[in-house]
């Protein structure tokens, strides 16, 4: 303890070598008289090791009947250091409790408050001195006392933490948790309460709920309007189409190139309008089927074949090239809605044929976790500044020119693929063409 390794180092030498001079003098002046009077003495002193370092010592001195003094020494350094560390930790913890924005309280097994922090006092609206040694029923009444009593009762019944709301007189709501700290035998040593102001979050949730409800109302109104427009426009469009047909028959008897050109323009505009209404309705139907999509096994080669049959056969034969994976890659199968997937693929193929005079390649490619349907053309491509808006409703690239279109096709493609758990990617170079890839996951085994 003192750093000596052999008895010969201290034998025959004065005990004063174990203490600083001031400490040794104090022992002589103050301790020795008490030892002679009482026959024993115990206390704490500062001792010195051989290398000169000091340490805390518990010292007990006893007089022997036959003469002499028995010394019992114990090094208290670790004990003192632990006590100091504990004191520092307690100071830090108390400082944390005093400044943490959460309400914190500790109660004994009888629900009398042992500690409350400033935030807890602010929540209840009482000063700290009104809590210590008292229960909540002695401090407050009404909703706060009732909520605290019920939380304690639940902790006793369930033996676990209890979460509850603590309404305050100021109209704010605190989210609280009460739990018990137990001894080794399971008895309750104390109750702990922690809470934080939850008013802001709840207000945001309420506002979010209202916003979602409003969005649902607007979506319903949009769908009803779309259905109304689709229905109400069908009759006049049919009448216009019939009138154009009759005028063309009249022109057979009396040809008039100028009138015929006007009829061509009117029919083209009518077809565009019909296509737009059809695609708006289709996009609306896709949105309606969110979460309730009917899925069945769909073989992609058959999907490609059935999609291409919707186009004129001479155009497909002359301008569409189909590339399927080798048999070793397995059957290209996905789980999906065949009607929606066919519509999406039809939009991509239609775009490729409209914007390119060269062949359009439709390929089915195997991927690590599914399949890719790739549609590649060598047409006019999409300008770089327009690419980030390509999937927006009614948007058309700046170089679309006089080619007819609604600006809804790619939006339909993306929403359809997303509902199937996939995604759409594309690359495009203006003047060189575009490549669209529909990535679909493989069926879960």
Secondary structure, 3 states (H helix, E strand, C coil): CCCCCCHHHCCCCCHHHHCCHHHHHHHHHHHHHHHHHHCEEEEEEEEECCCCCEEEEEEEEEECCCCCEEEEEEECHHHHHHHHHHHHHHHHHHHHHHHCCCEEEEEECCCCEEEECHHHHHHHCCCHHHCECCCHHHHCCCHHHHHHHHHHHHHHHHCCCEEEEEECCCCCEEEEEEEEEECCCCCEEEEEEEEEECHHHHHHHHHHHHHHHHHHHHHHHHHHHHHHHHHHHHHHHHHHHHHHHHHHHHHHHCCCHHHHHHHHHHHHHHHHHHHHHHHHHHHHHHHHCCCCCCCEEEEHHHHHHHHHCCCCHHHHHHHEEEECCCHHHCCCEEEECHHHHHHHHHHHHHHHHHHCCCCEEEEEEEECCEEEEEEECCCCCCCHHHHHHCCCCCCCCCCCCCCCCCCCHHHHHHHHHHHCCCEEEEEEECCCEEEEEEEEECCCC
